[in-house]
């Protein structure tokens, strides 16, 4: 199966916090291409990856980086594919620097950006899946089912809370 989504990270130290991205994609039947490429330490390889992504079947690129967080912007400068930035919550600024670097792209180089921290990596996966779902009815159905499951879980937790409150 050819990967339709690529996950790039600026450092392998980011991977433990990106496992939820890979897991979420796999739960929807997508096996991502996962790479360590740096905007600063491997600029030629990063740009070559972006330039060849479409030919290899990639449809969405997820780019995780902390600090200066230039990876998503560099990748977006070298492709017309959708790029989603995942700002990593690294010290010393807890990810604020990465968030601002990722979200403040110049006009003409769009990068979708998710939040810093726990929900960001999973939301990046879900956003990539929604992009695929726009033209893939099977993926759209999986996402619709996921939304129903989320709803049911919240309503179940609410019912449990109401029972707990009633009993106390």
Residue pairs with C-beta under 8 A, 6 or more apart in sequence:
1 31
2 56
2 57
3 30
3 31
3 32
3 33
3 56
3 57
3 58
4 30
4 57
4 58
4 59
4 60
4 132
5 25
5 30
5 32
5 33
5 58
5 59
5 60
5 61
5 62
5 125
5 128
5 129
5 132
6 32
6 33
6 34
6 35
6 49
6 53
6 58
6 60
6 61
6 62
7 18
7 21
7 22
7 25
7 32
7 33
7 34
7 35
7 62
7 64
8 34
8 35
8 36
8 37
8 46
8 49
8 61
8 62
8 63
8 64
8 71
8 75
9 15
9 18
9 34
9 35
9 36
9 37
9 63
9 64
9 65
9 71
10 36
10 37
10 38
10 39
10 40
10 64
10 65
10 66
10 69
10 71
10 88
11 36
11 38
11 65
11 66
12 36
14 64
14 65
14 66
14 88
17 88
17 89
17 121
18 64
18 86
18 121
19 121
20 121
20 122
20 125
21 32
21 62
21 64
21 86
21 121
21 122
21 124
21 125
22 32
22 34
22 125
24 122
24 125
24 126
24 129
25 31
25 32
25 125
25 128
25 129
28 129
28 139
28 142
28 143
28 146
29 142
30 129
30 132
32 62
33 56
33 58
35 49
37 45
37 46
37 49
37 71
38 46
38 71
39 46
39 65
39 68
39 70
39 71
39 73
39 74
40 68
40 70
43 74
46 71
46 74
46 75
46 78
47 74
47 75
47 77
47 78
49 75
50 61
50 74
50 75
50 76
50 77
50 78
50 79
50 81
51 78
51 79
53 61
53 79
53 81
54 79
54 80
54 81
58 81
59 81
59 82
59 131
59 132
60 81
60 82
60 83
60 84
60 128
60 131
60 132
61 75
61 79
61 81
61 82
61 83
61 84
62 83
62 84
62 86
62 124
62 125
62 128
63 71
63 72
63 75
63 83
63 84
63 85
63 86
63 111
64 71
64 85
64 86
64 87
64 88
64 121
64 124
65 71
65 72
65 85
65 86
65 87
65 88
65 98
65 102
66 87
66 88
66 89
66 90
66 95
66 97
66 98
67 90
67 97
67 98
67 101
68 97
68 98
68 101
69 85
69 87
69 88
69 97
69 98
69 99
69 101
69 102
70 101
71 85
72 83
72 84
72 85
72 86
72 102
72 105
72 111
72 113
73 85
73 101
73 102
73 105
73 109
73 111
75 83
76 83
76 105
76 109
76 110
76 111
77 109
82 112
82 128
82 131
83 110
83 111
83 112
84 111
84 112
84 113
84 114
84 124
84 127
84 128
85 102
85 103
85 111
85 112
85 113
85 114
86 102
86 114
86 120
86 121
86 124
87 95
87 98
87 99
87 101
87 102
87 103
87 113
87 114
87 115
87 116
87 120
88 95
88 98
88 116
89 95
89 98
89 116
89 117
90 98
94 116
95 116
95 117
96 116
98 116
99 113
99 115
99 116
102 111
102 113
103 111
103 113
105 111
112 127
114 120
114 121
114 123
114 124
114 127
115 123
126 143
129 139
129 142
129 143
130 143
132 139
133 139
133 140
133 142
133 143
134 140
